[in-house]
Amino acid sequence: MITAFSGMSKAEKLSALQQLSGNGQKEIFRVDLSQVISKYTGETEKQLNKIFDEAESKDWILFFDEADALFGKRTDVKDAHDKYANQEIAYLLQRLENFKGIAVFATNSVDNMPEALKKRVVRGKRQL
């Protein structure tokens, strides 16, 4: 399941995460984007793959705060940087499709999230 929070305070996000975790029955793993995002081609995907694999094996809820930094909109390809950025987003969307757990995205910049991700999100009150 993929869900997203937007326009919520930190306290509201934490409360919603607690409810999703069954009040602590499932561990919530906050993805530290500073440790995941790499300027080297393919490294971000490798780091995310490790996190997704670990989350599946331990039945964690993955929490991506400020997710728009990772899941930005795809752009027209004008150079190699655009091509690799679009490939990274495509990889993430594909990996999410196959993820057997719960992934939660929080953002205050809904407009920067790709439409393909929005279509995969479980929609609800105050969500994308």
C-alpha distance (Angstrom), angle and dihedral (degrees) to the residues before:
residue distance angle dihedral
M1 . . .
I2 3.77 . .
T3 3.78 119.4 .
A4 3.77 134.5 167.9
F5 3.77 138.4 -156.7
S6 3.77 123.8 -152.7
G7 3.76 132.4 171.3
M8 3.79 92.9 17.6
S9 3.77 129.2 130.2
K10 3.79 119.5 -118.1
A11 3.81 90.2 -104.6
E12 3.81 91.6 51.7
K13 3.82 91.1 49.7
L14 3.80 91.9 49.9
S15 3.79 91.5 47.8
A16 3.81 91.9 50.4
L17 3.82 90.6 47.7
Q18 3.79 90.4 51.1
Q19 3.80 89.9 53.2
L20 3.82 91.5 48.8
S21 3.79 90.2 50.6
G22 3.79 91.1 55.3
N23 3.81 89.2 -110.6
G24 3.77 93.0 -56.4
Q25 3.80 100.7 -29.5
K26 3.81 90.0 117.5
E27 3.77 124.1 41.2
I28 3.79 117.2 -118.5
F29 3.80 114.5 -139.9
R30 3.81 113.1 -160.2
V31 3.78 108.8 -150.2
D32 3.80 109.2 -134.4
L33 3.79 101.8 -144.0
S34 3.81 91.7 -163.3
Q35 3.81 87.9 64.3
V36 3.80 94.5 44.7
I37 3.79 108.6 41.8
S38 3.79 113.4 82.2
K39 3.78 132.4 -179.3
Y40 3.80 89.4 -140.6
T41 3.78 117.4 93.4
G42 3.78 112.8 -103.3
E43 3.82 96.5 5.5
T44 3.81 95.6 100.7
E45 3.79 89.5 53.1
K46 3.82 91.4 49.5
Q47 3.80 91.9 51.6
L48 3.80 92.6 47.0
N49 3.79 91.7 47.5
K50 3.82 89.8 55.9
I51 3.80 90.7 49.7
F52 3.81 93.7 48.2
D53 3.82 91.8 47.4
E54 3.81 91.9 49.3
A55 3.81 91.9 46.3
E56 3.80 91.0 52.4
S57 3.78 93.6 47.9
K58 3.82 92.9 48.6
D59 3.83 97.6 34.5
W60 3.80 93.2 -121.9
I61 3.78 126.9 165.0
L62 3.81 108.0 -123.5
F63 3.79 114.3 -139.3
F64 3.80 119.4 -164.8
D65 3.82 109.5 -171.2
E66 3.82 115.4 -164.9
A67 3.79 86.6 13.6
D68 3.79 93.9 172.4
A69 3.83 86.9 77.0
L70 3.80 88.5 64.3
F71 3.78 102.8 28.7
G72 3.79 101.7 44.9
K73 3.78 122.7 162.0
R74 3.77 118.6 -81.4
T75 3.78 114.4 -108.0
D76 3.77 138.0 -155.4
V77 3.79 109.5 -83.5
K78 3.79 108.7 -110.8
D79 3.80 98.2 150.3
A80 3.81 142.6 -1.6
H81 3.82 92.1 -80.7
D82 3.81 90.9 60.4
K83 3.79 91.3 46.8
Y84 3.80 93.5 53.3
A85 3.82 93.1 42.6
N86 3.80 89.6 53.9
Q87 3.82 91.0 47.1
E88 3.81 89.6 52.1
I89 3.81 91.7 53.2
A90 3.81 91.0 45.7
Y91 3.81 89.8 51.9
L92 3.80 91.6 50.1
L93 3.79 92.6 50.0
Q94 3.81 91.0 48.7
R95 3.82 92.1 47.6
L96 3.79 90.4 50.1
E97 3.80 90.4 52.0
N98 3.80 89.2 57.8
F99 3.82 96.8 39.6
K100 3.79 110.4 115.8
G101 3.79 95.8 -160.7
I102 3.78 139.8 59.7
A103 3.80 120.7 -71.6
V104 3.79 120.7 -172.4
F105 3.79 124.7 -165.7
A106 3.78 124.8 -164.9
T107 3.76 122.5 -167.0
N108 3.76 140.9 154.7
S109 3.82 90.2 -159.7
V110 3.79 103.9 67.1
D111 3.81 89.8 160.5
N112 3.82 89.5 64.2
M113 3.80 93.7 56.5
P114 3.82 116.5 98.5
E115 3.80 117.3 -108.0
A116 3.82 89.3 -127.3
L117 3.82 89.9 62.3
K118 3.80 92.8 45.1
K119 3.81 89.3 55.8
R120 3.81 90.8 55.1
V121 3.80 95.4 49.5
V122 3.79 122.0 102.7
R123 3.76 100.7 -120.4
G124 3.73 125.6 -139.9
K125 3.75 143.9 131.8
R126 3.82 111.7 -28.5
Q127 3.76 92.4 1.1
L128 3.81 131.2 120.4
